[in-house]
């Protein structure tokens, strides 16, 4: 059973809109957070399962981060 969670964050000056999907792509949680370190940390600590990391700037159409594919250098063994 894959317990990975994928988190999408839409960051603004005063708030962060967060969406959490499970490994099947099902929405399991939505939240609006204050843009404060402690609030963000509490939100992340409350999640269960593994959290693959993939950071990037995307438009709203790419709300949920997925693990990035291997780069062409990694595929070439460089």
mmCIF file of the N, C-alpha and C atoms, coordinates in Angstrom:
data_MODEL
# 
_entry.id   MODEL 
# 
loop_
_atom_site.group_PDB 
_atom_site.id 
_atom_site.type_symbol 
_atom_site.label_atom_id 
_atom_site.label_alt_id 
_atom_site.label_comp_id 
_atom_site.label_asym_id 
_atom_site.label_entity_id 
_atom_site.label_seq_id 
_atom_site.pdbx_PDB_ins_code 
_atom_site.Cartn_x 
_atom_site.Cartn_y 
_atom_site.Cartn_z 
_atom_site.occupancy 
_atom_site.B_iso_or_equiv 
_atom_site.pdbx_formal_charge 
_atom_site.auth_seq_id 
_atom_site.auth_comp_id 
_atom_site.auth_asym_id 
_atom_site.auth_atom_id 
_atom_site.pdbx_PDB_model_num 
ATOM 1   N N  . UNK A 1 1  ? 0.840  -1.185 0.000   1.00 0.00 ? 1  UNK A N  1 
ATOM 2   C CA . UNK A 1 1  ? 0.000  0.000  0.000   1.00 0.00 ? 1  UNK A CA 1 
ATOM 3   C C  . UNK A 1 1  ? 0.885  1.249  0.000   1.00 0.00 ? 1  UNK A C  1 
ATOM 4   N N  . UNK A 1 2  ? 0.644  2.175  -0.909  1.00 0.00 ? 2  UNK A N  1 
ATOM 5   C CA . UNK A 1 2  ? 1.412  3.397  -1.022  1.00 0.00 ? 2  UNK A CA 1 
ATOM 6   C C  . UNK A 1 2  ? 0.737  4.481  -0.191  1.00 0.00 ? 2  UNK A C  1 
ATOM 7   N N  . UNK A 1 3  ? 1.420  4.968  0.842   1.00 0.00 ? 3  UNK A N  1 
ATOM 8   C CA . UNK A 1 3  ? 0.832  5.979  1.714   1.00 0.00 ? 3  UNK A CA 1 
ATOM 9   C C  . UNK A 1 3  ? 1.323  7.386  1.383   1.00 0.00 ? 3  UNK A C  1 
ATOM 10  N N  . UNK A 1 4  ? 1.902  7.579  0.189   1.00 0.00 ? 4  UNK A N  1 
ATOM 11  C CA . UNK A 1 4  ? 2.426  8.890  -0.195  1.00 0.00 ? 4  UNK A CA 1 
ATOM 12  C C  . UNK A 1 4  ? 1.305  9.912  -0.311  1.00 0.00 ? 4  UNK A C  1 
ATOM 13  N N  . UNK A 1 5  ? 1.612  11.125 0.100   1.00 0.00 ? 5  UNK A N  1 
ATOM 14  C CA . UNK A 1 5  ? 0.699  12.251 -0.032  1.00 0.00 ? 5  UNK A CA 1 
ATOM 15  C C  . UNK A 1 5  ? 1.373  13.297 -0.912  1.00 0.00 ? 5  UNK A C  1 
ATOM 16  N N  . UNK A 1 6  ? 0.606  13.982 -1.716  1.00 0.00 ? 6  UNK A N  1 
ATOM 17  C CA . UNK A 1 6  ? 1.112  15.030 -2.588  1.00 0.00 ? 6  UNK A CA 1 
ATOM 18  C C  . UNK A 1 6  ? 0.429  16.328 -2.198  1.00 0.00 ? 6  UNK A C  1 
ATOM 19  N N  . UNK A 1 7  ? 1.218  17.362 -1.955  1.00 0.00 ? 7  UNK A N  1 
ATOM 20  C CA . UNK A 1 7  ? 0.702  18.628 -1.457  1.00 0.00 ? 7  UNK A CA 1 
ATOM 21  C C  . UNK A 1 7  ? 0.901  19.707 -2.505  1.00 0.00 ? 7  UNK A C  1 
ATOM 22  N N  . UNK A 1 8  ? -0.162 20.426 -2.788  1.00 0.00 ? 8  UNK A N  1 
ATOM 23  C CA . UNK A 1 8  ? -0.096 21.592 -3.662  1.00 0.00 ? 8  UNK A CA 1 
ATOM 24  C C  . UNK A 1 8  ? -0.307 22.827 -2.818  1.00 0.00 ? 8  UNK A C  1 
ATOM 25  N N  . UNK A 1 9  ? 0.551  23.845 -2.986  1.00 0.00 ? 9  UNK A N  1 
ATOM 26  C CA . UNK A 1 9  ? 0.449  25.077 -2.225  1.00 0.00 ? 9  UNK A CA 1 
ATOM 27  C C  . UNK A 1 9  ? 0.363  26.262 -3.183  1.00 0.00 ? 9  UNK A C  1 
ATOM 28  N N  . UNK A 1 10 ? -0.649 27.086 -3.002  1.00 0.00 ? 10 UNK A N  1 
ATOM 29  C CA . UNK A 1 10 ? -0.793 28.331 -3.757  1.00 0.00 ? 10 UNK A CA 1 
ATOM 30  C C  . UNK A 1 10 ? -0.520 29.453 -2.765  1.00 0.00 ? 10 UNK A C  1 
ATOM 31  N N  . UNK A 1 11 ? 0.684  30.020 -2.836  1.00 0.00 ? 11 UNK A N  1 
ATOM 32  C CA . UNK A 1 11 ? 1.167  30.945 -1.819  1.00 0.00 ? 11 UNK A CA 1 
ATOM 33  C C  . UNK A 1 11 ? 0.892  32.388 -2.204  1.00 0.00 ? 11 UNK A C  1 
ATOM 34  N N  . UNK A 1 12 ? 0.307  33.109 -1.270  1.00 0.00 ? 12 UNK A N  1 
ATOM 35  C CA . UNK A 1 12 ? 0.050  34.543 -1.424  1.00 0.00 ? 12 UNK A CA 1 
ATOM 36  C C  . UNK A 1 12 ? 0.639  35.258 -0.217  1.00 0.00 ? 12 UNK A C  1 
ATOM 37  N N  . UNK A 1 13 ? 0.549  36.569 -0.188  1.00 0.00 ? 13 UNK A N  1 
ATOM 38  C CA . UNK A 1 13 ? 1.153  37.332 0.896   1.00 0.00 ? 13 UNK A CA 1 
ATOM 39  C C  . UNK A 1 13 ? 0.559  36.986 2.258   1.00 0.00 ? 13 UNK A C  1 
ATOM 40  N N  . UNK A 1 14 ? -0.762 36.912 2.370   1.00 0.00 ? 14 UNK A N  1 
ATOM 41  C CA . UNK A 1 14 ? -1.405 36.712 3.673   1.00 0.00 ? 14 UNK A CA 1 
ATOM 42  C C  . UNK A 1 14 ? -1.844 35.276 3.932   1.00 0.00 ? 14 UNK A C  1 
ATOM 43  N N  . UNK A 1 15 ? -2.109 34.493 2.874   1.00 0.00 ? 15 UNK A N  1 
ATOM 44  C CA . UNK A 1 15 ? -2.621 33.133 3.057   1.00 0.00 ? 15 UNK A CA 1 
ATOM 45  C C  . UNK A 1 15 ? -1.961 32.164 2.084   1.00 0.00 ? 15 UNK A C  1 
ATOM 46  N N  . UNK A 1 16 ? -2.101 30.881 2.416   1.00 0.00 ? 16 UNK A N  1 
ATOM 47  C CA . UNK A 1 16 ? -1.662 29.789 1.549   1.00 0.00 ? 16 UNK A CA 1 
ATOM 48  C C  . UNK A 1 16 ? -2.840 28.831 1.402   1.00 0.00 ? 16 UNK A C  1 
ATOM 49  N N  . UNK A 1 17 ? -3.231 28.555 0.168   1.00 0.00 ? 17 UNK A N  1 
ATOM 50  C CA . UNK A 1 17 ? -4.251 27.540 -0.086  1.00 0.00 ? 17 UNK A CA 1 
ATOM 51  C C  . UNK A 1 17 ? -3.524 26.219 -0.296  1.00 0.00 ? 17 UNK A C  1 
ATOM 52  N N  . UNK A 1 18 ? -3.915 25.202 0.462   1.00 0.00 ? 18 UNK A N  1 
ATOM 53  C CA . UNK A 1 18 ? -3.246 23.904 0.397   1.00 0.00 ? 18 UNK A CA 1 
ATOM 54  C C  . UNK A 1 18 ? -4.233 22.823 -0.007  1.00 0.00 ? 18 UNK A C  1 
ATOM 55  N N  . UNK A 1 19 ? -3.781 21.899 -0.840  1.00 0.00 ? 19 UNK A N  1 
ATOM 56  C CA . UNK A 1 19 ? -4.561 20.719 -1.224  1.00 0.00 ? 19 UNK A CA 1 
ATOM 57  C C  . UNK A 1 19 ? -3.661 19.504 -1.053  1.00 0.00 ? 19 UNK A C  1 
ATOM 58  N N  . UNK A 1 20 ? -4.218 18.430 -0.497  1.00 0.00 ? 20 UNK A N  1 
ATOM 59  C CA . UNK A 1 20 ? -3.462 17.194 -0.281  1.00 0.00 ? 20 UNK A CA 1 
ATOM 60  C C  . UNK A 1 20 ? -4.172 16.068 -1.019  1.00 0.00 ? 20 UNK A C  1 
ATOM 61  N N  . UNK A 1 21 ? -3.433 15.350 -1.860  1.00 0.00 ? 21 UNK A N  1 
ATOM 62  C CA . UNK A 1 21 ? -3.957 14.197 -2.580  1.00 0.00 ? 21 UNK A CA 1 
ATOM 63  C C  . UNK A 1 21 ? -3.226 12.950 -2.114  1.00 0.00 ? 21 UNK A C  1 
ATOM 64  N N  . UNK A 1 22 ? -3.923 11.805 -2.167  1.00 0.00 ? 22 UNK A N  1 
ATOM 65  C CA . UNK A 1 22 ? -3.258 10.538 -1.855  1.00 0.00 ? 22 UNK A CA 1 
ATOM 66  C C  . UNK A 1 22 ? -2.599 10.002 -3.121  1.00 0.00 ? 22 UNK A C  1 
ATOM 67  N N  . UNK A 1 23 ? -1.983 8.838  -3.022  1.00 0.00 ? 23 UNK A N  1 
ATOM 68  C CA . UNK A 1 23 ? -1.238 8.285  -4.157  1.00 0.00 ? 23 UNK A CA 1 
ATOM 69  C C  . UNK A 1 23 ? -2.131 7.931  -5.338  1.00 0.00 ? 23 UNK A C  1 
ATOM 70  N N  . UNK A 1 24 ? -3.439 7.803  -5.115  1.00 0.00 ? 24 UNK A N  1 
ATOM 71  C CA . UNK A 1 24 ? -4.375 7.515  -6.199  1.00 0.00 ? 24 UNK A CA 1 
ATOM 72  C C  . UNK A 1 24 ? -4.913 8.804  -6.836  1.00 0.00 ? 24 UNK A C  1 
ATOM 73  N N  . UNK A 1 25 ? -4.506 9.953  -6.305  1.00 0.00 ? 25 UNK A N  1 
ATOM 74  C CA . UNK A 1 25 ? -4.960 11.223 -6.845  1.00 0.00 ? 25 UNK A CA 1 
ATOM 75  C C  . UNK A 1 25 ? -6.265 11.726 -6.239  1.00 0.00 ? 25 UNK A C  1 
ATOM 76  N N  . UNK A 1 26 ? -6.721 11.083 -5.172  1.00 0.00 ? 26 UNK A N  1 
ATOM 77  C CA . UNK A 1 26 ? -7.964 11.481 -4.511  1.00 0.00 ? 26 UNK A CA 1 
ATOM 78  C C  . UNK A 1 26 ? -7.682 12.614 -3.526  1.00 0.00 ? 26 UNK A C  1 
ATOM 79  N N  . UNK A 1 27 ? -8.504 13.663 -3.589  1.00 0.00 ? 27 UNK A N  1 
ATOM 80  C CA . UNK A 1 27 ? -8.366 14.787 -2.670  1.00 0.00 ? 27 UNK A CA 1 
ATOM 81  C C  . UNK A 1 27 ? -8.711 14.325 -1.263  1.00 0.00 ? 27 UNK A C  1 
ATOM 82  N N  . UNK A 1 28 ? -7.773 14.470 -0.327  1.00 0.00 ? 28 UNK A N  1 
ATOM 83  C CA . UNK A 1 28 ? -8.015 14.040 1.046   1.00 0.00 ? 28 UNK A CA 1 
ATOM 84  C C  . UNK A 1 28 ? -8.104 15.210 2.025   1.00 0.00 ? 28 UNK A C  1 
ATOM 85  N N  . UNK A 1 29 ? -7.637 16.400 1.613   1.00 0.00 ? 29 UNK A N  1 
ATOM 86  C CA . UNK A 1 29 ? -7.701 17.546 2.513   1.00 0.00 ? 29 UNK A CA 1 
ATOM 87  C C  . UNK A 1 29 ? -7.490 18.841 1.737   1.00 0.00 ? 29 UNK A C  1 
ATOM 88  N N  . UNK A 1 30 ? -8.196 19.876 2.146   1.00 0.00 ? 30 UNK A N  1 
ATOM 89  C CA . UNK A 1 30 ? -7.974 21.227 1.656   1.00 0.00 ? 30 UNK A CA 1 
ATOM 90  C C  . UNK A 1 30 ? -7.902 22.137 2.875   1.00 0.00 ? 30 UNK A C  1 
ATOM 91  N N  . UNK A 1 31 ? -7.088 23.177 2.797   1.00 0.00 ? 31 UNK A N  1 
ATOM 92  C CA . UNK A 1 31 ? -6.970 24.098 3.919   1.00 0.00 ? 31 UNK A CA 1 
ATOM 93  C C  . UNK A 1 31 ? -6.505 25.460 3.422   1.00 0.00 ? 31 UNK A C  1 
ATOM 94  N N  . UNK A 1 32 ? -6.864 26.475 4.171   1.00 0.00 ? 32 UNK A N  1 
ATOM 95  C CA . UNK A 1 32 ? -6.326 27.810 3.957   1.00 0.00 ? 32 UNK A CA 1 
ATOM 96  C C  . UNK A 1 32 ? -5.529 28.148 5.211   1.00 0.00 ? 32 UNK A C  1 
ATOM 97  N N  . UNK A 1 33 ? -4.241 28.436 5.017   1.00 0.00 ? 33 UNK A N  1 
ATOM 98  C CA . UNK A 1 33 ? -3.322 28.646 6.123   1.00 0.00 ? 33 UNK A CA 1 
ATOM 99  C C  . UNK A 1 33 ? -2.846 30.088 6.167   1.00 0.00 ? 33 UNK A C  1 
ATOM 100 N N  . UNK A 1 34 ? -2.517 30.551 7.371   1.00 0.00 ? 34 UNK A N  1 
ATOM 101 C CA . UNK A 1 34 ? -1.823 31.825 7.502   1.00 0.00 ? 34 UNK A CA 1 
ATOM 102 C C  . UNK A 1 34 ? -0.411 31.647 6.958   1.00 0.00 ? 34 UNK A C  1 
ATOM 103 N N  . UNK A 1 35 ? 0.147  32.707 6.429   1.00 0.00 ? 35 UNK A N  1 
ATOM 104 C CA . UNK A 1 35 ? 1.515  32.649 5.933   1.00 0.00 ? 35 UNK A CA 1 
ATOM 105 C C  . UNK A 1 35 ? 2.470  32.917 7.095   1.00 0.00 ? 35 UNK A C  1 
ATOM 106 N N  . UNK A 1 36 ? 2.489  31.968 8.028   1.00 0.00 ? 36 UNK A N  1 
ATOM 107 C CA . UNK A 1 36 ? 3.367  32.032 9.193   1.00 0.00 ? 36 UNK A CA 1 
ATOM 108 C C  . UNK A 1 36 ? 4.035  30.664 9.331   1.00 0.00 ? 36 UNK A C  1 
ATOM 109 N N  . UNK A 1 37 ? 5.307  30.677 9.680   1.00 0.00 ? 37 UNK A N  1 
ATOM 110 C CA . UNK A 1 37 ? 6.077  29.433 9.750   1.00 0.00 ? 37 UNK A CA 1 
ATOM 111 C C  . UNK A 1 37 ? 5.425  28.396 10.660  1.00 0.00 ? 37 UNK A C  1 
ATOM 112 N N  . UNK A 1 38 ? 5.000  28.790 11.848  1.00 0.00 ? 38 UNK A N  1 
ATOM 113 C CA . UNK A 1 38 ? 4.442  27.820 12.794  1.00 0.00 ? 38 UNK A CA 1 
ATOM 114 C C  . UNK A 1 38 ? 3.152  27.201 12.268  1.00 0.00 ? 38 UNK A C  1 
ATOM 115 N N  . UNK A 1 39 ? 2.317  27.979 11.599  1.00 0.00 ? 39 UNK A N  1 
ATOM 116 C CA . UNK A 1 39 ? 1.075  27.454 11.037  1.00 0.00 ? 39 UNK A CA 1 
ATOM 117 C C  . UNK A 1 39 ? 1.360  26.421 9.954   1.00 0.00 ? 39 UNK A C  1 
ATOM 118 N N  . UNK A 1 40 ? 2.325  26.711 9.104   1.00 0.00 ? 40 UNK A N  1 
ATOM 119 C CA . UNK A 1 40 ? 2.696  25.786 8.030   1.00 0.00 ? 40 UNK A CA 1 
ATOM 120 C C  . UNK A 1 40 ? 3.275  24.498 8.619   1.00 0.00 ? 40 UNK A C  1 
ATOM 121 N N  . UNK A 1 41 ? 4.148  24.634 9.613   1.00 0.00 ? 41 UNK A N  1 
ATOM 122 C CA . UNK A 1 41 ? 4.741  23.458 10.241  1.00 0.00 ? 41 UNK A CA 1 
ATOM 123 C C  . UNK A 1 41 ? 3.689  22.594 10.924  1.00 0.00 ? 41 UNK A C  1 
ATOM 124 N N  . UNK A 1 42 ? 2.730  23.203 11.598  1.00 0.00 ? 42 UNK A N  1 
ATOM 125 C CA . UNK A 1 42 ? 1.653  22.429 12.232  1.00 0.00 ? 42 UNK A CA 1 
ATOM 126 C C  . UNK A 1 42 ? 0.860  21.655 11.183  1.00 0.00 ? 42 UNK A C  1 
ATOM 127 N N  . UNK A 1 43 ? 0.572  22.294 10.063  1.00 0.00 ? 43 UNK A N  1 
ATOM 128 C CA . UNK A 1 43 ? -0.157 21.627 8.981   1.00 0.00 ? 43 UNK A CA 1 
ATOM 129 C C  . UNK A 1 43 ? 0.627  20.411 8.486   1.00 0.00 ? 43 UNK A C  1 
ATOM 130 N N  . UNK A 1 44 ? 1.918  20.584 8.206   1.00 0.00 ? 44 UNK A N  1 
ATOM 131 C CA . UNK A 1 44 ? 2.738  19.487 7.689   1.00 0.00 ? 44 UNK A CA 1 
ATOM 132 C C  . UNK A 1 44 ? 2.909  18.373 8.710   1.00 0.00 ? 44 UNK A C  1 
ATOM 133 N N  . UNK A 1 45 ? 3.061  18.715 9.986   1.00 0.00 ? 45 UNK A N  1 
ATOM 134 C CA . UNK A 1 45 ? 3.209  17.699 11.033  1.00 0.00 ? 45 UNK A CA 1 
ATOM 135 C C  . UNK A 1 45 ? 1.949  16.860 11.180  1.00 0.00 ? 45 UNK A C  1 
ATOM 136 N N  . UNK A 1 46 ? 0.808  17.429 10.843  1.00 0.00 ? 46 UNK A N  1 
ATOM 137 C CA . UNK A 1 46 ? -0.458 16.718 10.984  1.00 0.00 ? 46 UNK A CA 1 
ATOM 138 C C  . UNK A 1 46 ? -0.720 15.704 9.889   1.00 0.00 ? 46 UNK A C  1 
ATOM 139 N N  . UNK A 1 47 ? 0.089  15.708 8.839   1.00 0.00 ? 47 UNK A N  1 
ATOM 140 C CA . UNK A 1 47 ? -0.106 14.767 7.732   1.00 0.00 ? 47 UNK A CA 1 
ATOM 141 C C  . UNK A 1 47 ? 0.554  13.430 8.048   1.00 0.00 ? 47 UNK A C  1 
ATOM 142 N N  . UNK A 1 48 ? -0.083 12.355 7.666   1.00 0.00 ? 48 UNK A N  1 
ATOM 143 C CA . UNK A 1 48 ? 0.457  11.012 7.842   1.00 0.00 ? 48 UNK A CA 1 
ATOM 144 C C  . UNK A 1 48 ? 0.900  10.480 6.484   1.00 0.00 ? 48 UNK A C  1 
ATOM 145 N N  . UNK A 1 49 ? 1.905  9.635  6.490   1.00 0.00 ? 49 UNK A N  1 
ATOM 146 C CA . UNK A 1 49 ? 2.388  9.044  5.249   1.00 0.00 ? 49 UNK A CA 1 
ATOM 147 C C  . UNK A 1 49 ? 3.657  9.729  4.785   1.00 0.00 ? 49 UNK A C  1 
ATOM 148 N N  . UNK A 1 50 ? 4.210  9.232  3.690   1.00 0.00 ? 50 UNK A N  1 
ATOM 149 C CA . UNK A 1 50 ? 5.440  9.821  3.168   1.00 0.00 ? 50 UNK A CA 1 
ATOM 150 C C  . UNK A 1 50 ? 5.100  11.038 2.321   1.00 0.00 ? 50 UNK A C  1 
ATOM 151 N N  . UNK A 1 51 ? 6.018  11.989 2.316   1.00 0.00 ? 51 UNK A N  1 
ATOM 152 C CA . UNK A 1 51 ? 5.828  13.231 1.567   1.00 0.00 ? 51 UNK A CA 1 
ATOM 153 C C  . UNK A 1 51 ? 6.991  13.411 0.601   1.00 0.00 ? 51 UNK A C  1 
ATOM 154 N N  . UNK A 1 52 ? 6.870  12.875 -0.639  1.00 0.00 ? 52 UNK A N  1 
ATOM 155 C CA . UNK A 1 52 ? 7.929  13.098 -1.628  1.00 0.00 ? 52 UNK A CA 1 
ATOM 156 C C  . UNK A 1 52 ? 8.125  14.593 -1.852  1.00 0.00 ? 52 UNK A C  1 
ATOM 157 N N  . UNK A 1 53 ? 9.340  15.020 -2.069  1.00 0.00 ? 53 UNK A N  1 
ATOM 158 C CA . UNK A 1 53 ? 9.607  16.451 -2.232  1.00 0.00 ? 53 UNK A CA 1 
ATOM 159 C C  . UNK A 1 53 ? 9.877  16.792 -3.678  1.00 0.00 ? 53 UNK A C  1 
ATOM 160 N N  . UNK A 1 54 ? 9.188  17.812 -4.146  1.00 0.00 ? 54 UNK A N  1 
ATOM 161 C CA . UNK A 1 54 ? 9.374  18.331 -5.493  1.00 0.00 ? 54 UNK A CA 1 
ATOM 162 C C  . UNK A 1 54 ? 8.918  19.780 -5.448  1.00 0.00 ? 54 UNK A C  1 
ATOM 163 N N  . UNK A 1 55 ? 9.856  20.698 -5.538  1.00 0.00 ? 55 UNK A N  1 
ATOM 164 C CA . UNK A 1 55 ? 9.517  22.110 -5.442  1.00 0.00 ? 55 UNK A CA 1 
ATOM 165 C C  . UNK A 1 55 ? 9.611  22.751 -6.814  1.00 0.00 ? 55 UNK A C  1 
ATOM 166 N N  . UNK A 1 56 ? 8.686  23.636 -7.082  1.00 0.00 ? 56 UNK A N  1 
ATOM 167 C CA . UNK A 1 56 ? 8.726  24.353 -8.342  1.00 0.00 ? 56 UNK A CA 1 
ATOM 168 C C  . UNK A 1 56 ? 7.636  25.399 -8.398  1.00 0.00 ? 56 UNK A C  1 
ATOM 169 N N  . UNK A 1 57 ? 7.857  26.390 -9.226  1.00 0.00 ? 57 UNK A N  1 
ATOM 170 C CA . UNK A 1 57 ? 6.839  27.405 -9.433  1.00 0.00 ? 57 UNK A CA 1 
ATOM 171 C C  . UNK A 1 57 ? 5.979  26.966 -10.596 1.00 0.00 ? 57 UNK A C  1 
ATOM 172 N N  . UNK A 1 58 ? 4.693  26.916 -10.372 1.00 0.00 ? 58 UNK A N  1 
ATOM 173 C CA . UNK A 1 58 ? 3.770  26.461 -11.404 1.00 0.00 ? 58 UNK A CA 1 
ATOM 174 C C  . UNK A 1 58 ? 2.549  27.359 -11.412 1.00 0.00 ? 58 UNK A C  1 
ATOM 175 N N  . UNK A 1 59 ? 1.799  27.293 -12.490 1.00 0.00 ? 59 UNK A N  1 
ATOM 176 C CA . UNK A 1 59 ? 0.536  28.025 -12.508 1.00 0.00 ? 59 UNK A CA 1 
ATOM 177 C C  . UNK A 1 59 ? -0.523 27.214 -11.772 1.00 0.00 ? 59 UNK A C  1 
ATOM 178 N N  . UNK A 1 60 ? -1.702 27.775 -11.578 1.00 0.00 ? 60 UNK A N  1 
ATOM 179 C CA . UNK A 1 60 ? -2.742 27.100 -10.807 1.00 0.00 ? 60 UNK A CA 1 
ATOM 180 C C  . UNK A 1 60 ? -3.211 25.803 -11.453 1.00 0.00 ? 60 UNK A C  1 
ATOM 181 N N  . UNK A 1 61 ? -2.997 25.625 -12.734 1.00 0.00 ? 61 UNK A N  1 
ATOM 182 C CA . UNK A 1 61 ? -3.386 24.392 -13.405 1.00 0.00 ? 61 UNK A CA 1 
ATOM 183 C C  . UNK A 1 61 ? -2.545 23.205 -12.967 1.00 0.00 ? 61 UNK A C  1 
ATOM 184 N N  . UNK A 1 62 ? -1.427 23.458 -12.339 1.00 0.00 ? 62 UNK A N  1 
ATOM 185 C CA . UNK A 1 62 ? -0.529 22.395 -11.845 1.00 0.00 ? 62 UNK A CA 1 
ATOM 186 C C  . UNK A 1 62 ? -0.503 22.441 -10.330 1.00 0.00 ? 62 UNK A C  1 
ATOM 187 N N  . UNK A 1 63 ? -1.654 22.312 -9.702  1.00 0.00 ? 63 UNK A N  1 
ATOM 188 C CA . UNK A 1 63 ? -1.774 22.508 -8.263  1.00 0.00 ? 63 UNK A CA 1 
ATOM 189 C C  . UNK A 1 63 ? -0.997 21.494 -7.446  1.00 0.00 ? 63 UNK A C  1 
ATOM 190 N N  . UNK A 1 64 ? -0.946 20.252 -7.880  1.00 0.00 ? 64 UNK A N  1 
ATOM 191 C CA . UNK A 1 64 ? -0.348 19.204 -7.060  1.00 0.00 ? 64 UNK A CA 1 
ATOM 192 C C  . UNK A 1 64 ? 1.013  18.817 -7.613  1.00 0.00 ? 64 UNK A C  1 
ATOM 193 N N  . UNK A 1 65 ? 2.016  18.810 -6.747  1.00 0.00 ? 65 UNK A N  1 
ATOM 194 C CA . UNK A 1 65 ? 3.369  18.426 -7.148  1.00 0.00 ? 65 UNK A CA 1 
ATOM 195 C C  . UNK A 1 65 ? 3.469  16.910 -7.192  1.00 0.00 ? 65 UNK A C  1 
ATOM 196 N N  . UNK A 1 66 ? 4.051  16.392 -8.217  1.00 0.00 ? 66 UNK A N  1 
ATOM 197 C CA . UNK A 1 66 ? 4.325  14.956 -8.358  1.00 0.00 ? 66 UNK A CA 1 
ATOM 198 C C  . UNK A 1 66 ? 5.838  14.782 -8.377  1.00 0.00 ? 66 UNK A C  1 
ATOM 199 N N  . UNK A 1 67 ? 6.330  13.610 -8.032  1.00 0.00 ? 67 UNK A N  1 
ATOM 200 C CA . UNK A 1 67 ? 7.773  13.407 -8.120  1.00 0.00 ? 67 UNK A CA 1 
ATOM 201 C C  . UNK A 1 67 ? 8.263  13.699 -9.536  1.00 0.00 ? 67 UNK A C  1 
ATOM 202 N N  . UNK A 1 68 ? 9.347  14.417 -9.625  1.00 0.00 ? 68 UNK A N  1 
ATOM 203 C CA . UNK A 1 68 ? 9.881  14.802 -10.930 1.00 0.00 ? 68 UNK A CA 1 
ATOM 204 C C  . UNK A 1 68 ? 10.513 13.591 -11.605 1.00 0.00 ? 68 UNK A C  1 
ATOM 205 N N  . UNK A 1 69 ? 10.360 13.475 -12.934 1.00 0.00 ? 69 UNK A N  1 
ATOM 206 C CA . UNK A 1 69 ? 11.043 12.379 -13.638 1.00 0.00 ? 69 UNK A CA 1 
ATOM 207 C C  . UNK A 1 69 ? 12.550 12.612 -13.601 1.00 0.00 ? 69 UNK A C  1 
ATOM 208 N N  . UNK A 1 70 ? 13.289 11.544 -13.785 1.00 0.00 ? 70 UNK A N  1 
ATOM 209 C CA . UNK A 1 70 ? 14.752 11.660 -13.783 1.00 0.00 ? 70 UNK A CA 1 
ATOM 210 C C  . UNK A 1 70 ? 15.187 12.601 -14.893 1.00 0.00 ? 70 UNK A C  1 
ATOM 211 N N  . UNK A 1 71 ? 16.190 13.390 -14.600 1.00 0.00 ? 71 UNK A N  1 
ATOM 212 C CA . UNK A 1 71 ? 16.704 14.320 -15.618 1.00 0.00 ? 71 UNK A CA 1 
ATOM 213 C C  . UNK A 1 71 ? 17.400 13.531 -16.717 1.00 0.00 ? 71 UNK A C  1 
ATOM 214 N N  . UNK A 1 72 ? 17.611 14.174 -17.841 1.00 0.00 ? 72 UNK A N  1 
ATOM 215 C CA . UNK A 1 72 ? 18.299 13.485 -18.937 1.00 0.00 ? 72 UNK A CA 1 
ATOM 216 C C  . UNK A 1 72 ? 19.716 13.095 -18.536 1.00 0.00 ? 72 UNK A C  1 
ATOM 217 N N  . UNK A 1 73 ? 20.339 13.876 -17.606 1.00 0.00 ? 73 UNK A N  1 
ATOM 218 C CA . UNK A 1 73 ? 21.677 13.531 -17.141 1.00 0.00 ? 73 UNK A CA 1 
ATOM 219 C C  . UNK A 1 73 ? 21.643 12.267 -16.297 1.00 0.00 ? 73 UNK A C  1 
ATOM 220 N N  . UNK A 1 74 ? 20.618 12.134 -15.454 1.00 0.00 ? 74 UNK A N  1 
ATOM 221 C CA . UNK A 1 74 ? 20.518 10.933 -14.635 1.00 0.00 ? 74 UNK A CA 1 
ATOM 222 C C  . UNK A 1 74 ? 20.257 9.708  -15.502 1.00 0.00 ? 74 UNK A C  1 
ATOM 223 N N  . UNK A 1 75 ? 19.411 9.869  -16.529 1.00 0.00 ? 75 UNK A N  1 
ATOM 224 C CA . UNK A 1 75 ? 19.119 8.742  -17.414 1.00 0.00 ? 75 UNK A CA 1 
ATOM 225 C C  . UNK A 1 75 ? 20.369 8.335  -18.196 1.00 0.00 ? 75 UNK A C  1 
ATOM 226 N N  . UNK A 1 76 ? 21.237 9.291  -18.481 1.00 0.00 ? 76 UNK A N  1 
ATOM 227 C CA . UNK A 1 76 ? 22.462 9.000  -19.235 1.00 0.00 ? 76 UNK A CA 1 
ATOM 228 C C  . UNK A 1 76 ? 23.562 8.467  -18.334 1.00 0.00 ? 76 UNK A C  1 
ATOM 229 N N  . UNK A 1 77 ? 23.302 8.455  -17.011 1.00 0.00 ? 77 UNK A N  1 
ATOM 230 C CA . UNK A 1 77 ? 24.294 7.956  -16.071 1.00 0.00 ? 77 UNK A CA 1 
ATOM 231 C C  . UNK A 1 77 ? 25.384 8.963  -15.763 1.00 0.00 ? 77 UNK A C  1 
ATOM 232 N N  . UNK A 1 78 ? 25.106 10.258 -15.973 1.00 0.00 ? 78 UNK A N  1 
ATOM 233 C CA . UNK A 1 78 ? 26.120 11.273 -15.699 1.00 0.00 ? 78 UNK A CA 1 
ATOM 234 C C  . UNK A 1 78 ? 26.068 11.740 -14.273 1.00 0.00 ? 78 UNK A C  1 
# 
